[in-house]
Amino acid sequence: MIISKLLKLILPKLIFDKLKLLYTNILTRIKFSKKDINTIFEIIYKENHWQSKETKSGIGSELKNTESLIKKFQNLLEKYHDFNGNYSDKSLCLWEIKKIKFSQK
């Protein structure tokens, strides 16, 4: 911590940020080395590795990054499903899609 503060004072911000990222990447590789995929995902979830305030799945799963996908999916539902349990000929109906609820903002 003290070294980090000293380096931050001495080094230009760009260099400091690059070194910090490199250091973080090295620590992450060490932490995840020789672990199976299930353990890695468990660590990522428990420690909120991606540091998202909305989701432990990472920033790609945040609402601002999924809104367009949700809208397109809703359009597909409206196009191929009448919400009375009847699916059009074009519908694949892999799940009971009508049970999925989307949050609206």
C-alpha positions in Angstrom: 0.0 0.0 0.0 2.8 2.4 0.9 4.7 1.4 -2.2 1.6 2.0 -4.3 1.2 5.5 -2.9 4.8 6.4 -3.5 4.7 5.1 -7.1 1.6 7.0 -7.7 3.3 10.2 -6.6 6.5 9.5 -8.7 5.2 8.0 -11.9 2.9 9.7 -14.4 -0.7 8.4 -14.2 -0.6 6.4 -17.5 2.5 4.5 -16.4 1.1 3.9 -12.9 -2.2 2.6 -14.3 -0.4 0.2 -16.7 1.8 -1.2 -13.9 -1.2 -1.6 -11.6 -3.1 -3.5 -14.4 0.0 -5.7 -15.0 0.3 -6.4 -11.3 -3.4 -7.2 -11.0 -3.2 -9.5 -14.0 -0.3 -11.4 -12.6 -2.0 -11.9 -9.2 -5.2 -13.1 -11.0 -3.2 -15.6 -13.0 -1.6 -16.9 -9.9 -4.9 -17.1 -8.1 -6.6 -19.1 -10.9 -3.7 -21.3 -11.9 -4.2 -25.0 -11.5 -7.9 -24.6 -10.6 -10.8 -26.3 -12.5 -13.3 -24.1 -14.3 -16.0 -24.6 -11.7 -13.7 -23.3 -8.9 -12.6 -20.4 -11.0 -16.2 -19.3 -11.6 -17.1 -19.8 -7.9 -14.2 -17.5 -6.9 -15.2 -14.9 -9.5 -18.8 -15.0 -8.2 -18.0 -15.0 -4.5 -15.4 -12.2 -4.7 -17.3 -10.1 -7.3 -14.2 -10.3 -9.4 -15.5 -7.9 -12.1 -16.5 -5.4 -9.5 -19.8 -4.6 -11.0 -22.3 -3.0 -8.6 -25.3 -4.6 -10.4 -24.2 -8.1 -11.1 -21.5 -10.6 -10.2 -21.5 -11.8 -13.8 -19.6 -8.7 -15.0 -20.3 -5.5 -16.7 -21.5 -7.2 -19.8 -24.5 -8.4 -17.8 -25.5 -4.9 -16.5 -28.8 -3.5 -17.6 -27.2 -0.7 -19.6 -25.4 -3.3 -21.6 -28.3 -5.7 -22.1 -31.2 -3.3 -22.7 -31.0 -3.6 -26.5 -30.8 -7.4 -26.3 -33.8 -7.4 -23.9 -35.8 -5.2 -26.3 -34.9 -7.4 -29.3 -35.9 -10.5 -27.4 -39.2 -8.9 -26.4 -39.9 -8.1 -30.0 -39.2 -11.7 -31.0 -41.6 -12.8 -28.3 -44.3 -10.5 -29.6 -43.7 -11.7 -33.1 -43.8 -15.4 -32.5 -45.9 -15.9 -29.4 -49.4 -14.8 -28.5 -48.9 -15.3 -24.7 -51.8 -17.7 -24.6 -49.6 -20.7 -25.0 -49.9 -20.7 -28.8 -46.7 -20.6 -30.8 -46.6 -19.7 -34.5 -45.2 -22.1 -37.1 -42.0 -20.1 -37.1 -41.4 -20.4 -33.4 -38.9 -22.9 -32.1 -40.2 -22.6 -28.5 -37.1 -24.0 -26.7 -38.4 -22.9 -23.3 -41.7 -21.8 -22.0 -40.6 -18.3 -22.9 -43.8 -16.7 -21.7 -42.7 -17.3 -18.1 -39.7 -15.0 -18.4 -40.3 -11.6 -16.9 -38.2 -8.6 -18.0 -37.7 -5.6 -15.7 -38.7 -2.4 -17.2 -37.1 1.0 -16.4 
